[in-house]
Amino acid sequence: MTRDLAELFTNNRQWAEAIRRRDPEFFQKLSQQQRPHYLWLGCADSRVPANEIVDLLPGELFVHRNIANVLVHTDLNALSVVQFAVDLLKVEHVIVCGHYGCSGVGAALRRERIGLADNWLRHVQDVCGKHERILGGIADETLKANRLCELNVIEQVSNLTQTTILHDAWARGQNVTVHGWIYDIRDGLLRDLHVSATSELEFDKAYAAALTTLPIW
């Protein structure tokens, strides 16, 4: 075993022991079932660890991550996670969380060729094209990329609200709310993009309002 990997096992033992000191029965209870209240759909960026950002223990947050926190109707991986979380685990909140400084969003904005992921990032380029009026008025490239990060979250929440999974859940009166957040790596803080909704109609109203009240940096 290499030195780097040995360090990970050491870290794991120290972490598990710290948890057991806090709650000796924690892992026994955790092994029996999971009851998370939240589903986190985030970016795979290593600087954005979902549980740590919101200070939740294992078992409290169901997580799916991919490049640039994209949720599209052809991605059976992501949709299966959403369906499992909503239908089986009965999560009460589904959070799409992006982050400023997202390299995937930046590559999409600049139309950089990076490999196979170019095909995935076409979804973000579609968001860029849809909101060309907003983005075209921003001269600074960093600020433009930050705005696209926000718009990308909003559009992925829109995609989420249009899934049959959420439609069916809301039709049967299930208590589940969708949210759009963004994380700032520079200060470690989350910001609400104000597109929370408990129905597609409610989201449509929030969507229109959010585009006119985007954050001022």
Rosetta blueprint (number, residue, H / E / L):
1 M L
2 T L
3 R H
4 D H
5 L H
6 A H
7 E H
8 L H
9 F H
10 T H
11 N H
12 N H
13 R H
14 Q H
15 W H
16 A H
17 E H
18 A H
19 I H
20 R H
21 R H
22 R H
23 D L
24 P L
25 E L
26 F H
27 F H
28 Q H
29 K H
30 L H
31 S H
32 Q H
33 Q L
34 Q L
35 R L
36 P L
37 H L
38 Y E
39 L E
40 W E
41 L E
42 G E
43 C E
44 A L
45 D L
46 S L
47 R L
48 V L
49 P L
50 A H
51 N H
52 E H
53 I H
54 V L
55 D L
56 L L
57 L L
58 P L
59 G L
60 E L
61 L E
62 F E
63 V E
64 H E
65 R E
66 N E
67 I L
68 A L
69 N L
70 V L
71 L L
72 V L
73 H L
74 T L
75 D L
76 L H
77 N H
78 A H
79 L H
80 S H
81 V H
82 V H
83 Q H
84 F H
85 A H
86 V H
87 D H
88 L H
89 L L
90 K L
91 V L
92 E L
93 H E
94 V E
95 I E
96 V E
97 C E
98 G E
99 H E
100 Y L
101 G L
102 C L
103 S H
104 G H
105 V H
106 G H
107 A H
108 A H
109 L H
110 R H
111 R L
112 E L
113 R L
114 I L
115 G L
116 L L
117 A H
118 D H
119 N H
120 W H
121 L H
122 R H
123 H H
124 V H
125 Q H
126 D H
127 V H
128 C H
129 G H
130 K H
131 H L
132 E H
133 R H
134 I H
135 L H
136 G H
137 G L
138 I L
139 A L
140 D L
141 E H
142 T H
143 L H
144 K H
145 A H
146 N H
147 R H
148 L H
149 C H
150 E H
151 L H
152 N H
153 V H
154 I H
155 E H
156 Q H
157 V H
158 S H
159 N H
160 L H
161 T H
162 Q L
163 T L
164 T H
165 I H
166 L H
167 H H
168 D H
169 A H
170 W H
171 A H
172 R L
173 G L
174 Q L
175 N L
176 V L
177 T E
178 V E
179 H E
180 G E
181 W E
182 I E
183 Y E
184 D E
185 I L
186 R L
187 D L
188 G L
189 L E
190 L E
191 R E
192 D E
193 L L
194 H L
195 V L
196 S L
197 A E
198 T L
199 S L
200 E H
201 L H
202 E H
203 F H
204 D H
205 K H
206 A H
207 Y H
208 A H
209 A H
210 A H
211 L H
212 T H
213 T L
214 L L
215 P L
216 I L
217 W L
